Each structure stands twice: as structure tokens, then as C-alpha cells.
Amino acid sequence: KGSPQTTQTPGHAELMSALAEEHAKKLTVKFVHLDRQYRTITIFANDQLTNQRRADVVVEHASGRLDVIEVRSKSDIESELIARNKEVMSGLPKSMQGGVTVEKIPGVKYPK
């Protein structure tokens, strides 16, 4: 559900789509969301999640657990991507809190 986010980093949308397709094939996955607000993804926690943050890819498992994958743009700082997604997920019930990973786009040179 959703469309890949477009950024100034070449390959960002393509990697988002590839990751979504990969995860959508798994039997344990209910939905894969692209560039959607957390509060839109989960009706159960709709009133609890008031900020409008959105992750690049959210994998919603049949169990209800949400795993987040951020595709790092040139300007992103990996630790900040992880921290802001964990902050949002902390507002969800423990059973819905999954992992947060960051994927780098092959061929992109990131600042140190």
C-alpha cells in the first residue's frame, strides 16, 4: 500500500520498491506499507499515534508486529533514522513493536 517516496538520492524509490516486493512474498506478512504515516497503518493505535512521521517501508506481520525499514538517503544520519522510528514505535503496544533497520543504496557515497 502506498507509493515509494521520491528523494534527491538516486535509487531511493527503487530500493523501497524492491524491499516491499521481497517482504510481500513472505507468508507471515499481512501488508507492506510504503511511505505511510504510522497512524494510518494501524487502526488499533490510531488515537495513540498523533505525530505524522512516516517510514519508508513498514512490514505488517499477520501477528500484528510492525518491522520498519528505512532506506538511507545521502542526507540521512543512520542513528537518527533508527531513533525517530523507535520513538514512534514506543507508543504502540509491545506486541506491535518490531525492529528498525536501515538499508543503504548500493553505489551511494554517504558522509561519515
C-alpha positions as a printed Julia matrix, in Angstrom:
112×3 Matrix{Float64}:
  0.0     0.0    0.0
  1.32    3.42  -0.87
  3.99    4.64  -3.24
  7.75    4.92  -2.83
  9.0     8.26  -1.6
 10.96   10.26  -4.14
 14.12   11.94  -2.91
 17.18   13.6   -4.4
 19.12   10.35  -3.81
 19.2     8.18  -6.94
 17.92    4.66  -6.31
 15.89    5.52  -3.2
 12.44    4.75  -4.63
 13.73    1.69  -6.49
 15.21    0.15  -3.35
 12.0     0.87  -1.43
 10.0    -0.96  -4.11
 12.42   -3.9   -4.19
 12.28   -4.29  -0.4
  8.48   -4.1   -0.43
  8.25   -6.79  -3.11
 10.7    -9.03  -1.25
  8.75   -8.84   2.02
  5.31   -9.07   0.39
  6.17  -12.62  -0.74
  6.62  -13.87   2.83
  3.8   -15.95   4.27
  3.97  -14.18   7.64
  3.36  -10.75   6.1
 -0.12   -9.25   6.03
  0.7    -5.9    4.35
  3.68   -3.88   3.23
  3.28   -0.11   3.5
  5.36    2.43   1.58
  5.77    6.0    2.81
  2.7     5.89   5.06
  2.1     7.59   8.38
  2.22    5.26  11.36
 -1.23    6.36  12.46
 -2.62    5.43   9.04
 -1.03    1.98   9.14
 -2.56    0.84  12.4
 -6.17    1.49  13.23
 -5.73   -0.08  16.67
 -3.29    2.62  17.82
 -4.81    5.43  15.75
 -5.6     7.63  18.73
 -2.25    6.96  20.4
 -0.03    7.92  17.47
 -0.56   11.59  16.87
  2.68   12.56  15.15
  2.78   12.38  11.4
  6.07   10.56  10.92
  6.28    8.05   8.14
  8.73    5.28   7.45
  9.95    4.27   4.01
  8.76    0.67   4.37
  6.67   -0.85   7.16
  6.18   -4.61   7.14
  2.98   -5.56   8.95
  3.04   -9.19  10.01
 -0.05  -11.36  10.5
  0.75  -11.3   14.23
  0.35   -7.5   14.23
  4.06   -6.81  14.7
  5.46   -3.92  12.64
  9.01   -4.01  11.28
 10.4    -0.8    9.83
 12.93   -0.44   7.04
 14.35    2.98   6.26
 16.24    3.5    3.01
 19.04    5.9    3.8
 19.21    8.99   1.61
 22.51   10.87   1.2
 21.48   13.43   3.81
 20.19   10.93   6.4
 22.06   10.04   9.56
 21.53    6.36  10.34
 21.31    6.73  14.13
 18.66    9.46  13.75
 16.55    7.3   11.42
 16.59    4.49  13.96
 15.92    6.76  16.95
 12.93    8.56  15.46
 11.26    5.32  14.39
 11.86    3.69  17.77
 10.36    6.77  19.41
  7.15    6.39  17.41
  7.02    2.64  17.96
  7.34    3.12  21.72
  3.76    4.47  21.58
  2.5     1.12  20.31
  1.63   -1.93  22.4
  4.71   -4.13  22.95
  3.21   -6.86  20.77
  3.28   -4.5   17.78
  6.83   -3.19  18.29
  9.2    -4.85  15.84
 12.64   -4.0   14.59
 14.01   -0.95  12.82
 16.65   -1.43  10.14
 18.38    0.94   7.75
 19.32   -0.1    4.21
 21.97    1.69   2.19
 21.57    2.24  -1.52
 24.32    0.43  -3.43
 26.72    2.85  -5.1
 25.77    5.87  -2.98
 28.6     7.54  -1.07
 27.43    8.53   2.38
 29.11   11.13   4.59
 30.83    9.77   7.67
